[in-house]
Amino acid sequence: MGKPLVSQFQKRFGDRISAVYTDRPRNLTEQRTRGEVLVKAITQVIAGIIRREPTQDELLGLTDLSKAKPRQKT
């Protein structure tokens, strides 16, 4: 993260969230596993915000989440 991104992150979240990065390079298996865990976490956070499972476009950032509405239960 560059300096402007770090300062924006600090303004928004302060000391409530911190990111810790490893100093050693990860092997391919660790990268894949961490990537899968990160995708699941992001999906769960977005699902909690919009109170339904997000679409592919919402996960990719192609759809504005501020206008998303929960799906009707059938």
Summary of the structure (lengths in Angstrom):
residues: 74
radius of gyration: 15.9
end to end distance: 43.3
largest distance: 49.7
contacts: 113
relative contact order: 0.08
helix: 57%
strand: 0%
